[in-house]
Amino acid sequence: MPLYALPFDLLLAGPVLLFSSPSTLTHMAAVAANGGLFGWQAGIATPIGRFQFTAGREVGVNFSSISKNNERSFAASDDGQLILVDIKSVRLVFPIRDYRNLHTFSRDQSSAIHVQLYTGLDIPTSVNVINPVGVSPPDHRSFWSIGLRASLDWRYYFW
């Protein structure tokens, strides 16, 4: 979501400005789409692709083990024993920087690469010991992570 000056500011200001000053809302939306009030989120086109600072524009939320298909993992108990645990957690993902290459096209195919640097916060909601029975669950705290995600979009057209 594009931002004008602060993350989620258009979500808060939009409903109010829609009725009180639609022209101000239109101006704010145009500025937000072009990189924000300070311009630090504008895309930078280079000969090898487009770079963009994306912090604050989006948040990903993953709910782990909401269904009956639980997420199981090995962990160390407080006394160092290897145990099998069922973990339920909420993971928040905050993209920081994006890179998109220049799209390549031909008569029957196209391709694109997207690389994203992100940080994440994993918040465990519950941890249950599966095996061995009777062992107390390990201490579960929230933790931050940083990562790099890459994807290739390649399409072949049959006509």
Phi, psi and omega per residue, in radians:
M1 nan 2.147 3.088
P2 -1.065 2.593 3.107
L3 -2.138 2.579 -3.140
Y4 -1.429 -0.998 3.114
A5 -2.323 -0.627 -3.105
L6 -2.291 2.676 3.097
P7 -0.980 2.374 3.090
F8 1.172 0.256 -3.126
D9 -1.186 -0.581 3.107
L10 -1.214 -0.536 3.091
L11 -1.155 -0.620 3.139
L12 -1.416 -0.749 -3.076
A13 -1.402 -0.474 -3.057
G14 -0.955 -0.953 -3.116
P15 -1.082 -0.615 -3.140
V16 -1.241 -0.826 -3.096
L17 -1.261 -0.414 3.128
L18 -1.023 -0.663 -3.128
F19 -1.669 -0.555 -3.063
S20 -1.558 -0.663 -3.100
S21 -2.691 1.393 -3.124
P22 -1.017 -0.585 3.137
S23 -1.166 -0.631 3.076
T24 -1.159 -0.704 3.096
L25 -1.097 -0.747 3.110
T26 -1.073 -0.751 3.107
H27 -1.111 -0.799 3.133
M28 -1.074 -0.726 -3.138
A29 -1.142 -0.697 3.120
A30 -1.149 -0.756 3.106
V31 -1.112 -0.741 3.138
A32 -1.093 -0.726 -3.128
A33 -1.181 -0.423 -3.134
N34 -1.697 0.344 3.043
G35 1.987 0.012 3.092
G36 1.581 3.012 -3.092
L37 -1.043 -0.649 -3.089
F38 -1.669 -0.130 3.087
G39 1.335 0.070 -3.077
W40 -1.348 -0.119 3.092
Q41 -1.920 0.218 3.083
A42 -1.247 2.512 3.095
G43 -1.251 2.481 3.139
I44 -1.942 1.947 -3.135
A45 -1.466 2.277 3.088
T46 -2.218 2.987 3.105
P47 -1.113 -0.350 -3.129
I48 -1.772 -0.102 3.132
G49 2.664 -2.887 -3.069
R50 -2.067 2.243 3.097
F51 -1.909 2.514 3.122
Q52 -2.590 2.355 3.009
F53 -1.422 2.073 -2.986
T54 -2.045 0.164 -3.124
A55 -1.051 2.267 3.119
G56 1.592 -0.166 -3.094
R57 -1.477 -0.500 -3.119
E58 -2.640 2.738 3.079
V59 -2.401 2.242 3.064
G60 -1.724 2.434 3.126
V61 -2.182 2.160 3.092
N62 -2.069 2.214 3.086
F63 -1.774 1.907 -3.098
S64 -1.539 2.303 3.067
S65 1.120 0.673 3.053
I66 -1.310 -0.612 -3.132
S67 -1.466 -3.036 3.131
K68 -1.300 -0.277 3.095
N69 -1.401 1.618 -3.024
N70 -1.314 2.701 3.084
E71 -1.681 1.991 -3.100
R72 -1.876 2.563 -3.087
S73 -2.630 2.766 3.038
F74 -1.570 2.516 3.123
A75 -2.539 2.929 3.076
A76 -1.784 2.304 3.087
S77 -1.316 3.090 -3.117
D78 -1.081 -0.482 3.135
D79 -1.677 0.171 3.066
G80 1.580 0.038 -3.132
Q81 -1.356 2.450 3.100
L82 -1.362 2.177 -3.100
I83 -2.278 2.730 3.068
L84 -1.736 2.189 -3.086
V85 -2.188 2.689 3.026
D86 -1.808 2.094 -3.056
I87 -1.988 2.304 2.970
K88 -2.029 2.301 -3.080
S89 -2.669 2.906 3.026
V90 -2.073 2.223 -3.137
R91 -2.019 2.214 3.079
L92 -1.834 2.299 -3.117
V93 -2.101 2.222 -3.109
F94 -2.087 1.773 3.090
P95 -1.114 2.505 -3.107
I96 -1.964 -0.832 -3.035
R97 -2.472 2.435 3.128
D98 -2.123 2.582 2.976
Y99 -2.306 2.270 3.040
R100 -2.247 2.213 3.133
N101 -1.297 2.929 3.046
L102 -1.229 2.275 -3.114
H103 -1.128 2.456 3.049
T104 -1.927 2.368 -3.100
F105 -2.248 2.612 2.927
S106 -2.424 -2.981 -3.081
R107 -1.115 -0.575 -3.036
D108 -2.235 0.154 3.104
Q109 -2.707 2.807 3.055
S110 -2.535 2.739 3.122
S111 -2.592 2.691 3.124
A112 -2.683 2.624 3.092
I113 -2.124 2.411 3.093
H114 -2.256 2.186 3.103
V115 -2.155 2.340 -3.065
Q116 -2.359 2.226 3.004
L117 -1.601 2.312 -3.089
Y118 -2.508 2.862 2.963
T119 -2.160 2.696 -3.091
G120 -2.475 2.726 3.076
L121 -2.192 2.101 3.111
D122 -1.807 2.109 -3.080
I123 -2.012 1.749 3.117
P124 -1.178 2.336 3.112
T125 -1.735 -0.540 3.060
S126 -2.765 2.588 3.074
V127 -2.331 2.122 3.120
N128 -2.103 2.367 3.125
V129 -1.395 2.230 3.099
I130 -1.627 -0.841 -3.092
N131 -2.627 2.348 -0.038
P132 -1.338 2.593 -3.112
V133 -1.195 2.464 3.064
G134 1.659 -0.137 3.117
V135 -1.471 2.416 3.136
S136 -1.259 2.519 -3.122
P137 -1.150 2.585 3.130
P138 -1.212 2.829 3.088
D139 -1.103 2.280 3.140
H140 -2.140 2.041 -3.139
R141 -2.087 2.789 3.021
S142 -1.224 2.594 3.084
F143 -2.515 2.614 3.124
W144 -1.641 2.644 3.067
S145 -2.498 2.874 3.056
I146 -2.331 2.515 -3.068
G147 -2.670 3.021 3.114
L148 -2.268 2.183 -3.104
R149 -2.043 2.348 3.135
A150 -2.293 2.501 3.086
S151 -2.472 2.596 3.099
L152 -2.063 2.211 3.088
D153 -1.945 1.885 3.133
W154 -2.148 2.271 -3.106
R155 -2.258 2.428 3.073
Y156 -2.069 2.254 -3.103
Y157 -1.825 2.293 -3.021
F158 -1.511 -0.165 -3.085
W159 -1.580 nan nan
